[in-house]
Amino acid sequence: MRHHSISLCAAALASAASASLQIVPGATWTASNSGEHIQAHGAGVLEVDGTFYMIGEDKSGGSSFQNINCYSSTNLVEWKYERALLTKQDSGDLGPDRVVERPKVIYNDSTKKYVLWMHIDDSSYGEAKTGVATGDTVCGEYEYQGSFQPLGFQSRDIGLFKDDDGSAYLLTEDRENGLRIDALSDDYLNVTENVALFDTYEAPAIYKTDGTYFLFASSLSGWDPNDNVYATATSLSGPWSDWANFADKGSNTYSSQTTYILPLGTSAIYMGDRWHSSALETSTYVWLPLEIDGTSASMKNHVNWVVDAAGGTWAAGPEETQAEGEDAELSSGAKAVDCEGCSGGQAAGYIGGSGGGTASFNVSSQKDTRTTVRIKYKNGDGASRHASVAGQTVAFLPTSGEPGSSVVHLDLKAGENSVLVEGVEGGEWGPDVDRLMVPVS
């Protein structure tokens, strides 16, 4: 069983050029087998034998605990719902109205156990504890072991880090004293000693390359984003450098908060959450290429970008064509509607519903390929809408102001293709479709 990372190099664009499966930060990400927006907030990712597992919070019930979910992918783009690792119980730490946040899993080579740590709390955030669970497989059943305050200190946002020598560390936000790095016991089930203490930061994550540790963290601003920062050291005990920005100053880390840094060879992927505090289940995922140069980390924003997980490369988003909603073949009650902020001021509306409105888009591709199509849309409801796109159920989160993006992964043939957008069972209204953004190649 292999637990390792792959290389990611911005300069190695050639191998990625043949692929156009895209990561679209901040978009609706629909699980391939559930038809719902992925519920894996505050997540970490673990790779086992060529499959990536994303483990995060199910926020479908708001802030109170529902499930810790596991999704799988072989390409970091298309995700399948696997199961809940832990689910709400009748009472106790995992009972009703409880807080369970930022689950992270690491594998213990000695005990052959997957160890899951998480923040455990009550609805007032007054307990400030960590919880621990163990499992025999990464995405199987986990046994909850209990909760405690590590070394007797408060713990809210947490992270985990496993070093090259197999030693592991808990990253924990202690509101009274600051951000802590604590060593774990050999079985990863307890904390043995404090290794480093920083000013008060939260949302911690560590990435290591060429003997240098990069600690990423967020200032405390509730659910609202801020300019996240990083520091470096050659030893976890320090000395650590001063904190510095890694995203554009004033961007609030492109409206996101650090949750995990996925190591990919000489570089990495920044994983962040774009929290929507009034409806946490609609929070989205901001994943971006993180550039590492010596002891410097930097990150730029991308509307979309291409990752080749097998080849270990990434590239900027491909050139796209736009198929306008109002120009689609509209039938069964679907019609062009005025749409503020939409391209051309109109969209394809009245899709689905009792009349079964449909919109057929004509799109072209230069070759036979599997590609990611970005759907620009508007949904003025307070909950997700759904539509069938080329036979796949796709979710569309609520929007306010400008059109949002939802992604669907399609097999296109060289030449012209017809992409049908229609309703789903039950007569639910679909979104107003502004346009389809289709890669040229």
Secondary structure as UniProt FT lines:
FT   TURN            10..11
FT   HELIX           14..17
FT   STRAND          22..23
FT   TURN            25..26
FT   TURN            32..34
FT   STRAND          41..48
FT   TURN            49..50
FT   STRAND          51..58
FT   TURN            60..63
FT   STRAND          67..73
FT   STRAND          80..87
FT   TURN            93..94
FT   TURN            96..97
FT   STRAND          98..108
FT   TURN            109..112
FT   STRAND          113..122
FT   TURN            123..124
FT   STRAND          129..135
FT   TURN            138..139
FT   STRAND          142..148
FT   HELIX           150..152
FT   STRAND          158..162
FT   TURN            164..165
FT   STRAND          168..174
FT   TURN            175..177
FT   STRAND          178..184
FT   TURN            186..187
FT   STRAND          191..197
FT   STRAND          202..209
FT   TURN            210..211
FT   STRAND          212..218
FT   TURN            222..223
FT   STRAND          229..233
FT   TURN            236..237
FT   STRAND          244..245
FT   TURN            249..250
FT   HELIX           252..255
FT   STRAND          257..264
FT   TURN            265..266
FT   STRAND          267..274
FT   TURN            277..278
FT   HELIX           280..282
FT   STRAND          284..293
FT   TURN            294..295
FT   STRAND          296..298
FT   STRAND          305..308
FT   TURN            309..312
FT   STRAND          313..316
FT   STRAND          320..324
FT   HELIX           325..327
FT   STRAND          329..331
FT   TURN            332..333
FT   STRAND          335..338
FT   TURN            340..341
FT   HELIX           343..345
FT   STRAND          346..349
FT   TURN            353..356
FT   STRAND          357..365
FT   STRAND          369..378
FT   STRAND          385..389
FT   TURN            390..391
FT   STRAND          392..396
FT   STRAND          404..412
FT   STRAND          415..422
FT   TURN            425..426
FT   STRAND          432..439
//
